[in-house]
Amino acid sequence: MHAIDPILQLGERQHGLVLAAEARAAGLTRAGLRHRVRTGQLQPVGARVLRVAGAPRSDRQGVLAAVLDASPGAFACGPTAAALWDVPGFRLSPVHVVRPRGVTGRRTGVADVLHAMGGLRSAHVTVLDRVPIVRPEVVVLHLCASEHPARAERALDDLWRRRLLSGRSLRRTLDEVAVRGRGGVRLLRELLEQRGDDYVPPASNLEHRFEAVLERAGEPPMRRQVDSGGDHWVGRVDFRDARLPLIVEVQSEHYHSALVDREHDARRLAALREAGFVVVEVTEEQVWHRPAEVVEAVRSARRALSSPLVLAPGLVVPTTNPGARTGRDNLPA
């Protein structure tokens, strides 16, 4: 081989993979390509993809091989794309690949699941870690068509929380790719209607579980991640009632077990109570394993705050004087 081999340079940029057409375009003749394959310098992966000998094998290399073998306009999609975007609970394999509708005559033996989709534009795709991939908005649409609704919803919230998509970007993508009969469109529209453009997704699965516990019990939902305090800002709380001066803090074992965390929490919660809030603390174990206790704690606090005279440790809130220590902020919620 030459000191500077263009074929090896191609492989270095593509997880050790080279398209046969790229090798020809780089100056390698058909005879030269056959020679490299025969001597083991290049190893066939699919009908159109070759692996440079010695290149480390990886899951991402397998995904890219499937994408490159499908067609020049193919992209990782569905659960595979979700895994590439680091959505919890998804794996790279089996490898899902989408390509433009109209090239279905080209066979590929590398992709495990091959999809065809019309209407994809450059704004709907990108390259992530050297792998052509659909953007998060299209990922969610595919998941709404192929996965359990709750699983698709969790993926949506995870991508939204990390600001990889938004309500506006999802609506725009739907307007561009939604056609009659396309799978996932109805569910995605429903999820968007439930959220709105200013939606704040759960910061964790624990918060998502708390919301589900309240919903199944028929309790009104609470606002999530709200800046709160009295005359001065105290902090952002996990959940806050939309009508009553009630805060619920969900204490994670991971983040609240250290002594310094407990001391910080104690000061913070004392400041919130001093500002006029009733603060209910529930543990991670209760949320996951004893949800009835969580529901009862929230219900009891709501009943107490809705009574004519509210008595709570260190707090008196007379309902006849709604301006007196009701726990309302001086900050926009």
C-alpha positions as CSV (number, residue, x, y, z in Angstrom):
1,M,0.0,0.0,0.0
2,H,1.1,3.6,-0.5
3,A,2.4,5.6,2.5
4,I,-0.8,7.7,2.4
5,D,-3.6,5.4,1.4
6,P,-6.9,7.2,0.5
7,I,-8.8,4.0,1.2
8,L,-7.5,3.9,4.7
9,Q,-8.3,7.6,5.1
10,L,-11.9,6.9,4.1
11,G,-12.1,4.1,6.6
12,E,-10.8,6.3,9.4
13,R,-13.6,8.7,8.9
14,Q,-16.3,6.0,8.8
15,H,-15.7,3.5,11.7
16,G,-13.4,1.5,9.5
17,L,-15.8,1.1,6.6
18,V,-15.6,2.0,2.9
19,L,-18.2,1.9,0.2
20,A,-17.0,0.1,-2.9
21,A,-18.2,3.1,-4.9
22,E,-16.1,5.4,-2.7
23,A,-13.0,3.2,-3.3
24,R,-13.5,3.4,-7.0
25,A,-14.0,7.2,-6.8
26,A,-10.7,7.4,-4.8
27,G,-8.9,5.9,-7.8
28,L,-8.9,2.1,-7.0
29,T,-9.6,0.1,-10.1
30,R,-12.0,-2.9,-10.1
31,A,-9.0,-5.2,-10.3
32,G,-7.3,-3.4,-7.5
33,L,-10.5,-3.6,-5.4
34,R,-10.7,-7.4,-6.1
35,H,-7.1,-7.8,-5.1
36,R,-7.5,-6.1,-1.8
37,V,-10.5,-8.2,-1.0
38,R,-8.7,-11.4,-2.1
39,T,-5.7,-10.6,0.1
40,G,-7.9,-9.7,3.1
41,Q,-7.0,-6.0,3.2
42,L,-10.7,-5.2,2.7
43,Q,-13.4,-7.5,4.0
44,P,-16.9,-7.5,2.5
45,V,-19.6,-6.6,5.0
46,G,-22.5,-6.2,2.6
47,A,-23.1,-5.9,-1.1
48,R,-21.7,-2.4,-1.2
49,V,-19.7,-2.0,2.0
50,L,-16.2,-3.1,2.9
51,R,-14.4,-3.2,6.2
52,V,-10.7,-2.2,6.5
53,A,-8.7,-5.1,7.9
54,G,-7.7,-4.4,11.5
55,A,-10.4,-1.8,12.1
56,P,-11.9,-2.3,15.6
57,R,-15.4,-3.7,15.5
58,S,-18.1,-1.9,17.4
59,D,-21.9,-1.6,17.5
60,R,-21.7,1.7,15.8
61,Q,-19.7,0.2,13.0
62,G,-22.5,-2.3,12.5
63,V,-25.1,0.4,12.4
64,L,-23.2,2.5,9.9
65,A,-22.6,-0.6,7.7
66,A,-26.4,-1.2,7.6
67,V,-27.0,2.5,6.7
68,L,-24.3,2.6,4.0
69,D,-25.5,-0.7,2.5
70,A,-29.1,0.3,2.3
71,S,-28.7,3.3,-0.1
72,P,-26.9,6.7,-0.3
73,G,-30.0,8.4,1.3
74,A,-30.5,5.9,4.2
75,F,-30.4,6.8,7.9
76,A,-30.6,5.1,11.2
77,C,-34.1,5.3,12.6
78,G,-36.5,4.0,15.2
79,P,-35.2,2.3,18.3
80,T,-31.6,2.2,16.8
81,A,-31.7,6.0,16.4
82,A,-33.1,6.4,19.9
83,A,-30.2,4.5,21.3
84,L,-27.7,6.6,19.3
85,W,-29.4,9.7,20.8
86,D,-28.8,8.1,24.3
87,V,-32.5,7.6,25.1
88,P,-32.6,5.1,28.1
89,G,-34.1,1.7,27.4
90,F,-33.2,1.4,23.7
91,R,-30.4,-0.6,22.0
92,L,-28.6,-0.3,18.7
93,S,-29.6,-3.7,17.6
94,P,-31.7,-5.0,15.8
95,V,-30.6,-2.2,13.4
96,H,-33.5,-0.1,12.0
97,V,-32.7,1.8,8.8
98,V,-35.0,4.1,6.8
99,R,-34.4,5.1,3.2
100,P,-36.4,7.2,0.7
101,R,-39.4,5.6,-0.7
102,G,-38.8,4.5,-4.3
103,V,-35.4,2.6,-3.8
104,T,-37.0,-0.5,-2.4
105,G,-35.6,-2.5,-5.3
106,R,-32.1,-2.4,-3.9
107,R,-31.7,-5.2,-1.4
108,T,-29.6,-5.1,1.7
109,G,-28.6,-8.0,3.9
110,V,-27.1,-5.9,6.6
111,A,-30.0,-3.9,8.1
112,D,-32.2,-6.0,10.4
113,V,-35.3,-3.9,9.8
114,L,-35.6,-1.7,6.7
115,H,-38.2,1.0,6.4
116,A,-39.2,3.3,3.5
117,M,-40.4,6.8,4.1
118,G,-41.4,9.6,1.8
119,G,-41.1,13.3,2.6
120,L,-37.8,13.3,4.5
121,R,-36.0,16.5,4.0
122,S,-32.5,17.7,4.9
123,A,-33.9,19.4,8.0
124,H,-35.1,16.0,9.3
125,V,-31.8,14.2,9.2
126,T,-28.2,14.8,10.5
127,V,-25.0,12.9,11.2
128,L,-24.2,11.8,14.8
129,D,-20.9,10.2,15.6
130,R,-20.3,9.7,11.9
131,V,-23.6,7.8,11.4
132,P,-26.4,9.3,9.2
133,I,-29.4,9.5,11.4
134,V,-32.9,11.0,11.6
135,R,-33.4,13.9,14.0
136,P,-35.1,13.4,17.4
137,E,-38.4,14.6,16.1
138,V,-38.6,11.9,13.5
139,V,-37.3,9.4,16.0
140,V,-40.3,10.1,18.3
141,L,-42.7,9.8,15.3
142,H,-41.2,6.4,14.5
143,L,-41.4,5.2,18.1
144,C,-45.1,6.3,18.3
145,A,-45.7,4.0,15.4
146,S,-43.7,1.0,16.6
147,E,-43.5,1.0,20.4
148,H,-46.0,0.9,23.3
149,P,-47.4,4.4,23.8
150,A,-45.9,4.7,27.3
151,R,-42.5,3.8,26.0
152,A,-42.7,6.4,23.2
153,E,-43.9,9.0,25.6
154,R,-40.9,8.4,27.9
155,A,-38.6,8.8,25.0
156,L,-40.3,12.0,24.0
157,D,-39.9,13.4,27.5
158,D,-36.3,12.4,27.7
159,L,-35.4,14.1,24.4
160,W,-37.5,17.2,25.4
161,R,-35.8,17.4,28.8
162,R,-32.4,17.4,27.1
163,R,-33.6,20.1,24.7
164,L,-33.0,17.9,21.7
165,L,-36.5,18.8,20.5
166,S,-39.4,21.0,21.6
167,G,-43.1,21.4,21.1
168,R,-42.5,23.8,18.3
169,S,-40.0,21.6,16.5
170,L,-42.3,18.6,16.8
171,R,-45.3,20.5,15.4
172,R,-43.2,21.8,12.5
173,T,-41.9,18.3,11.7
174,L,-45.5,16.9,11.8
175,D,-46.7,19.6,9.4
176,E,-43.9,18.6,7.0
177,V,-44.1,14.8,7.1
178,A,-47.6,13.9,8.3
179,V,-49.6,12.2,5.6
180,R,-52.8,10.3,5.8
181,G,-52.3,6.8,7.2
182,R,-48.7,7.4,8.4
183,G,-48.1,5.5,11.6
184,G,-47.5,7.4,14.8
185,V,-49.0,10.7,13.7
186,R,-52.2,10.4,15.8
187,L,-50.4,9.4,19.0
188,L,-47.8,12.1,18.6
189,R,-50.5,14.7,18.1
190,E,-52.2,13.5,21.2
191,L,-49.0,13.7,23.3
192,L,-48.4,17.2,22.0
193,E,-51.9,18.4,22.8
194,Q,-51.4,17.1,26.4
195,R,-48.2,19.1,26.8
196,G,-48.3,22.4,24.9
197,D,-45.2,24.3,23.8
198,D,-44.2,25.4,27.3
199,Y,-44.2,21.9,28.7
200,V,-41.5,21.1,31.3
201,P,-40.7,17.4,31.1
202,P,-39.9,15.2,34.1
203,A,-36.3,15.6,35.3
204,S,-36.2,11.8,36.0
205,N,-38.2,8.6,35.8
206,L,-38.9,9.1,39.5
207,E,-40.8,12.3,38.8
208,H,-42.6,10.6,35.9
209,R,-43.6,7.8,38.3
210,F,-44.9,10.3,40.9
211,E,-47.1,11.9,38.2
212,A,-48.5,8.5,37.1
213,V,-49.3,7.6,40.8
214,L,-51.4,10.8,41.2
215,E,-53.1,10.3,37.8
216,R,-54.1,6.7,38.5
217,A,-55.5,7.8,41.9
218,G,-57.6,10.5,40.2
219,E,-55.7,13.3,41.9
220,P,-55.3,16.6,40.1
221,P,-51.9,17.0,38.5
222,M,-49.3,19.2,40.1
223,R,-46.9,21.7,38.3
224,R,-43.4,20.4,37.9
225,Q,-40.1,22.2,38.6
226,V,-41.4,25.5,39.8
227,D,-39.3,28.4,41.1
228,S,-40.7,29.1,44.6
229,G,-40.2,31.3,47.6
230,G,-41.6,34.1,49.6
231,D,-40.1,37.6,49.5
232,H,-36.9,35.9,48.2
233,W,-36.3,33.0,45.9
234,V,-35.7,29.8,47.8
235,G,-35.3,27.3,45.0
236,R,-36.9,25.1,42.4
237,V,-39.3,22.6,43.8
238,D,-40.2,19.2,42.4
239,F,-44.0,19.6,42.4
240,R,-46.3,22.4,43.4
241,D,-50.1,22.5,43.5
242,A,-51.6,24.9,40.9
243,R,-54.1,26.3,43.5
244,L,-52.9,25.6,47.0
245,P,-49.7,26.6,48.8
246,L,-48.6,22.9,48.7
247,I,-45.2,21.6,47.6
248,V,-44.2,17.9,47.2
249,E,-40.6,17.0,47.3
250,V,-39.7,13.5,45.9
251,Q,-36.5,12.5,47.8
252,S,-34.2,10.3,45.7
253,E,-32.0,7.9,47.6
254,H,-29.2,8.6,45.2
255,Y,-29.2,12.4,45.5
256,H,-30.4,12.9,49.0
257,S,-28.7,10.2,51.1
258,A,-25.4,12.1,51.9
259,L,-25.2,14.1,55.1
260,V,-24.5,17.3,53.2
261,D,-27.5,16.7,51.0
262,R,-29.8,16.2,54.0
263,E,-28.5,19.3,55.7
264,H,-29.1,21.4,52.5
265,D,-32.6,19.9,52.1
266,A,-33.5,20.7,55.7
267,R,-32.5,24.4,55.3
268,R,-34.3,24.7,52.0
269,L,-37.5,23.1,53.2
270,A,-37.5,25.2,56.4
271,A,-37.2,28.3,54.2
272,L,-40.1,27.1,52.1
273,R,-42.3,26.5,55.1
274,E,-41.3,30.0,56.5
275,A,-42.4,31.4,53.2
276,G,-45.9,29.9,53.8
277,F,-45.9,26.6,52.0
278,V,-46.9,23.2,53.3
279,V,-44.2,20.8,52.2
280,V,-44.9,17.1,51.8
281,E,-41.9,14.9,51.5
282,V,-42.2,11.4,49.9
283,T,-39.3,8.9,49.4
284,E,-38.2,7.1,46.3
285,E,-39.3,3.8,47.9
286,Q,-42.8,5.1,48.6
287,V,-43.2,6.3,45.0
288,W,-42.1,3.0,43.5
289,H,-43.3,0.5,46.1
290,R,-45.9,2.1,48.3
291,P,-47.8,4.5,46.1
292,A,-50.9,4.4,48.3
293,E,-48.9,6.3,51.0
294,V,-47.9,8.9,48.5
295,V,-51.6,9.4,47.4
296,E,-52.7,9.7,51.0
297,A,-50.0,12.2,51.9
298,V,-51.0,14.5,49.0
299,R,-54.8,14.1,49.7
300,S,-54.4,14.8,53.4
301,A,-52.4,18.0,52.7
302,R,-54.9,19.2,50.1
303,R,-57.9,18.5,52.5
304,A,-56.1,20.4,55.3
305,L,-55.3,23.4,53.1
306,S,-58.9,23.5,51.7
307,S,-60.5,23.5,55.2
308,P,-61.8,26.7,56.8
309,L,-58.8,26.9,59.1
310,V,-55.5,25.3,58.0
311,L,-53.2,24.1,60.7
312,A,-49.8,22.6,59.8
313,P,-46.5,22.4,61.7
314,G,-45.2,26.0,62.0
315,L,-47.9,27.4,59.7
316,V,-51.3,28.9,60.0
317,V,-53.2,29.9,56.8
318,P,-56.6,31.5,57.4
319,T,-58.7,31.1,54.3
320,T,-60.7,34.3,55.2
321,N,-57.6,36.3,54.4
322,P,-56.2,35.0,51.1
323,G,-53.4,37.6,51.1
324,A,-51.8,36.4,54.4
325,R,-48.9,34.0,54.0
326,T,-50.5,31.9,51.3
327,G,-47.2,30.8,49.9
328,R,-47.6,32.7,46.6
329,D,-44.4,33.7,45.0
330,N,-43.2,37.1,44.0
331,L,-41.6,35.4,41.0
332,P,-43.2,34.3,37.8
333,A,-44.1,30.6,38.0
